[in-house]
Amino acid sequence: MRWILMLLIISQAVSANVAVDELNSLLAKKEGATTTVALPNAAHDAVKNLSENYYFVFIYKGSCPHCHKFAPVLKDFSDTFHMNVTAYSLDNQALPEYQGTPLTPELFQTFYVAGGYKTMVPALFLVNRHTLDAYAVLFGEAKNYELAARMSELMKHIEDKYHG
């Protein structure tokens, strides 16, 4: 809930952002709220913590239509929240938003095999810069609000795991 609130808080400063606008709309409907509460310092700290401690790994195929649909969503989200994205291509093709490098066998082992995941694209992982722990964010196409909701769930899970 804290990450959802922080994402909502950020929306006050970034009202033109589609992902944040959609998240605000959905949460307002769900909770019956008509406005959001602005706590700029808390939001700033949360985003700074996220971007300083984590980055995204995006695995795609240039020939995949779902990857083409998801790439702008990820670009919008990562630009808004100042998240770095390292992109890897399974077919050595680029997307308009990302020029990925080929996925090596070692990275394939790290992200798919070790995690017990089937090879699916698009695939998005969140990687801790300090521990190099990788967390699956999602597999397949997602809309802006779905990515924001999944990130909120994942950050709550990580926080509970280490601080709960």
Secondary structure, DSSP 8 states (H G I E B T S, - for coil): -HHHHHHHHHHHH-TT-HHHHHHHHHHHHHHT-SS----HHHHHHHHHHHHHHEEEEEEE-TT-HHHHHHHHHHHHHHHHTT--EEEEESSS---SS---EE--HHHHIIIIITTT----SSEEEEEETTT--EEEEEES---HHHHHHHHHHHHHHHHHHHH-
